[in-house]
């Protein structure tokens, strides 16, 4: 049977984008070196959730997966700024001026306090981030059309 599953696909994409965006932001607090690979993983996770719920390969589902991959990374960037910027400023001050964490904390809060979250996001966004967004969107779109995964889903449905 071929049902219209756009509603459940949108809900699954939203849930997976929120979860993967939060995980991406948490990973960035640990290390920014793996931001590229983890952004691709965000795209793959969202694409898989769309494929599992949608159960068919449609251009519309691929576009939904791509859009929600970008939304997930945008949420991740927002959370990264909210969760990690103060600590990054504090670490920079500690390394630059050879001061303790207790001395660096009020200085970091003074620097961080003068900016809105939007200003911090635009300040920290680089052309590299745009490439990461594009990679996540591409992989989210492509994963919906992987024939092997589609065949596995159909096989599981036929067994039920």
Secondary structure by P-SEA (a helix, b strand, c coil): ccccaaaaaaaaaaaaaaaaaaaaaaaaaacccaaaaaaaaaaaaaaaaaaaaaccccaaaaaaaaaaaaaaaaaaaaaaaaccaaaaaaaaaaaacccccccaaaaaaaaaaaccaaaaaaaaccaaaaaaaaaaaaaaaaaaacaaaaaaaaaaaaac
